[in-house]
Amino acid sequence: MATRTFTAHVPDELADKVDRIAERRERSRGWVIKQALAAWVADEEERHRLTQEALADADAGRVTEHARVQDWAQRLSAANLGDTGQ
């Protein structure tokens, strides 16, 4: 697999945390950063996919009226506080 080198300036505190994790896991700093970057990219791709899905739903008219959402949230809050509203 072809690879590329990235250079990034990170705060000392973050670099120290990466170094401690690498030491604890008995891995290189590069390995830790690769794992972290891969996880972040996967999260961003999933967030993008979900956003596209939500936009498609909105474009297709598959939406819930604001008042219904507010009513649901009010009932949820009341239930969490032990208030049945009766």
Solvent accessible surface area in square Angstrom, and as a share of the most:
residue,aa,sasa,rsa
1,M,224,1.00
2,A,102,0.79
3,T,116,0.68
4,R,205,0.75
5,T,130,0.76
6,F,158,0.66
7,T,123,0.72
8,A,80,0.62
9,H,183,0.81
10,V,76,0.44
11,P,90,0.56
12,D,117,0.60
13,E,117,0.52
14,L,88,0.44
15,A,29,0.22
16,D,69,0.36
17,K,93,0.39
18,V,24,0.14
19,D,51,0.27
20,R,132,0.48
21,I,61,0.31
22,A,8,0.06
23,E,139,0.62
24,R,175,0.64
25,R,148,0.54
26,E,160,0.72
27,R,124,0.45
28,S,71,0.46
29,R,133,0.48
30,G,41,0.39
31,W,63,0.22
32,V,13,0.08
33,I,84,0.42
34,K,133,0.56
35,Q,88,0.39
36,A,60,0.46
37,L,87,0.43
38,A,63,0.49
39,A,59,0.46
40,W,151,0.53
41,V,59,0.34
42,A,55,0.43
43,D,82,0.42
44,E,60,0.27
45,E,111,0.50
46,E,75,0.33
47,R,134,0.49
48,H,115,0.51
49,R,119,0.43
50,L,86,0.43
51,T,64,0.37
52,Q,92,0.41
53,E,88,0.40
54,A,59,0.45
55,L,99,0.49
56,A,53,0.41
57,D,46,0.24
58,A,52,0.40
59,D,131,0.68
60,A,61,0.47
61,G,52,0.50
62,R,151,0.55
63,V,102,0.58
64,T,77,0.45
65,E,123,0.55
66,H,130,0.58
67,A,60,0.46
68,R,162,0.59
69,V,67,0.39
70,Q,101,0.45
71,D,83,0.43
72,W,140,0.49
73,A,42,0.33
74,Q,131,0.58
75,R,149,0.54
76,L,82,0.41
77,S,60,0.39
78,A,24,0.18
79,A,69,0.54
80,N,120,0.62
81,L,151,0.75
82,G,65,0.62
83,D,79,0.41
84,T,110,0.64
85,G,64,0.61
86,Q,207,0.92
